[in-house]
Amino acid sequence: MFDIGFSELLLIAVVALIVIGPERLPKVARTLGHLFGRMQRYVNDVKADISREMELDELRKMQSSMEDAARSFQSSVNQGVGEAEREMDRLAQDTQSAADAYAEAPAPVEPPASAAPAQRELALDTNQKPPAHDKA
């Protein structure tokens, strides 16, 4: 922090010894030590507060980005659900209209009992193989 060498500290100690005197020098040194310790704790507290504020700011930014991503995801899910609901409604309407059309259609007429053998013969005729053509 300060560029003070050993020789400069020694000079400061000698001047302090001369100015303050040998009787009060230990008490002044203790007081200066306590003040220096308090100053270091204060500086460390300020550094920690700044660090916490920076981390809190980063967390707020991360929270806002997560909220934006969640809103985006929610809107895409809502859009997908809406499309699915519209498709289901369309299918339900198509099914209902087909059921209505089937209900309105006339009932099929059943052939009389005497026509049943003719239908059976017709069915047998369709199962027969066609005659082979002669190549001349």
C-alpha positions in Angstrom: 0.0 0.0 0.0 2.6 2.5 1.1 6.1 2.2 -0.2 7.9 2.4 3.2 11.1 0.5 3.7 12.7 -0.7 6.9 15.1 2.2 7.1 12.2 4.7 6.9 10.3 2.9 9.7 13.5 3.0 11.8 13.8 6.7 11.2 10.1 7.2 12.2 10.6 5.2 15.4 13.7 7.2 16.4 11.9 10.5 15.8 8.8 9.2 17.8 11.1 8.2 20.7 12.7 11.7 20.8 9.4 13.6 20.4 7.1 11.4 22.6 9.7 10.2 25.0 10.5 6.7 26.3 7.8 6.8 29.0 4.8 7.4 26.8 6.1 5.6 23.7 4.7 2.1 24.6 1.2 3.6 25.3 1.2 5.5 22.0 2.4 2.4 20.1 -0.5 0.4 21.6 -3.0 3.1 20.7 -1.6 3.3 17.2 -1.8 -0.5 16.9 -5.4 -0.5 18.0 -6.3 2.3 15.6 -4.5 0.5 12.8 -6.4 -2.7 13.6 -9.7 -0.8 13.6 -8.8 0.8 10.3 -8.0 -2.6 8.8 -11.3 -4.1 10.0 -13.2 -1.1 8.6 -11.5 -1.5 5.2 -12.2 -5.2 5.2 -15.9 -4.6 6.1 -16.2 -2.1 3.3 -14.6 -4.6 0.9 -17.0 -7.3 2.1 -20.0 -4.9 1.7 -19.0 -4.0 -1.8 -18.4 -7.7 -2.7 -21.9 -8.6 -1.3 -23.5 -5.7 -3.3 -21.8 -6.9 -6.5 -23.0 -10.5 -5.8 -26.5 -9.3 -5.0 -26.5 -7.3 -8.3 -25.4 -10.4 -10.2 -28.1 -12.4 -8.5 -30.7 -9.8 -9.4 -29.6 -9.9 -13.0 -29.8 -13.7 -13.0 -33.2 -13.6 -11.4 -34.5 -11.2 -14.0 -33.1 -13.4 -16.8 -34.7 -16.5 -15.3 -38.0 -14.7 -14.9 -37.8 -13.7 -18.6 -37.0 -17.2 -19.6 -39.9 -18.5 -17.5 -42.3 -16.0 -19.0 -41.1 -17.0 -22.5 -41.6 -20.7 -21.7 -45.0 -20.0 -20.2 -46.2 -18.1 -23.2 -45.0 -20.8 -25.6 -46.7 -23.5 -23.5 -49.9 -21.4 -23.4 -49.7 -20.9 -27.2 -49.2 -24.7 -27.7 -52.2 -25.5 -25.4 -54.3 -22.9 -27.2 -53.5 -24.5 -30.5 -54.2 -27.9 -29.2 -57.6 -26.7 -27.8 -58.5 -25.2 -31.1 -57.6 -28.4 -32.9 -59.6 -30.4 -30.4 -62.6 -28.1 -30.9 -62.3 -28.4 -34.6 -62.2 -32.2 -34.4 -65.2 -32.2 -32.0 -67.2 -30.0 -34.5 -66.2 -32.2 -37.4 -67.2 -35.3 -35.4 -70.5 -33.7 -34.3 -71.3 -32.6 -37.9 -70.5 -36.1 -39.1 -72.7 -37.6 -36.4 -75.5 -35.2 -37.3 -75.2 -36.0 -41.0 -75.3 -39.7 -40.2 -78.4 -39.3 -37.9 -80.2 -37.3 -40.7 -79.3 -39.8 -43.4 -82.1 -42.2 -44.4 -81.9 -45.7 -43.0 -80.6 -48.2 -45.4 -83.2 -50.4 -47.0 -82.7 -54.1 -46.3 -83.2 -56.4 -49.3 -86.0 -58.8 -49.0 -85.2 -62.3 -47.8 -85.6 -63.8 -51.4 -82.7 -61.6 -52.6 -80.2 -63.1 -50.3 -79.4 -66.1 -52.5 -78.8 -63.9 -55.5 -76.3 -61.8 -53.6 -74.6 -65.0 -52.5 -74.3 -66.1 -56.1 -73.0 -62.7 -57.1 -70.4 -63.0 -54.4 -69.4 -66.4 -55.7 -69.1 -65.0 -59.2 -66.7 -62.2 -58.1 -64.4 -64.8 -56.6 -64.0 -66.7 -59.8 -61.0 -66.2 -62.0 -61.5 -64.5 -65.3 -61.3 -66.9 -68.3 -57.9 -67.1 -70.0 -57.6 -65.5 -73.4 -56.2 -67.6 -76.2 -53.3 -66.1 -78.0 -53.5 -66.9 -81.7 
